[in-house]
Amino acid sequence: MLAKKVKEDKGTDALERKEVNAFMGAETFFEGKLTYTGAVRLDGRFKGEIRSDDTLLVGETGRIEGEIRVGIAIIQGEVVGNVYGKERIELHHPGRMIGNITAPAVVMDEGALFEGNCKMKKKEEKKEVKQEEKKEEKKEERGVGIFARKKETEVKAEDKAKEHHSQPVKPS
């Protein structure tokens, strides 16, 4: 018959898809920027910025200070800073999260601590945000007041008018 699979470690379902590419032990401290593909487990202390489209697992002894932008974040340790998840963010006991969370799906276990704001956005809203950013860029390109850019046709018309009014004088 069919046997049920028993989960031994929280967050293993996310790690089953990929093997752990990097591991930072409990007695390790790193400061800087981390970018990676695959899955990374941090059990030490990290201060800085983490970016990836894949999985980040913060172990029970892990402590991160900074901004995290990943596909999936599984937090069992402590995170101080903002976390952005493209797929989801999981906060498991005894995890502590102090900062803001933004993800389409958020999972929190009983006993986990969260202090901050939570925004749950659909994956489709990302396109809308990009369109809004493009509109803002166009507004900036046009400028405001005396710094406003003129259309090429207006500039050419002004140049022609100036040429007719001020003909260069030839020396005799």
Helices and strands as residue ranges (DSSP letters): H 12-16, E 20-24, E 29-35, E 39-42, E 45-51, E 55-58, E 63-75, E 78-80, E 83-91, E 96-98, E 101-102, E 106-108, E 113-115, E 118-119, H 125-142, G 145-147, H 152-165
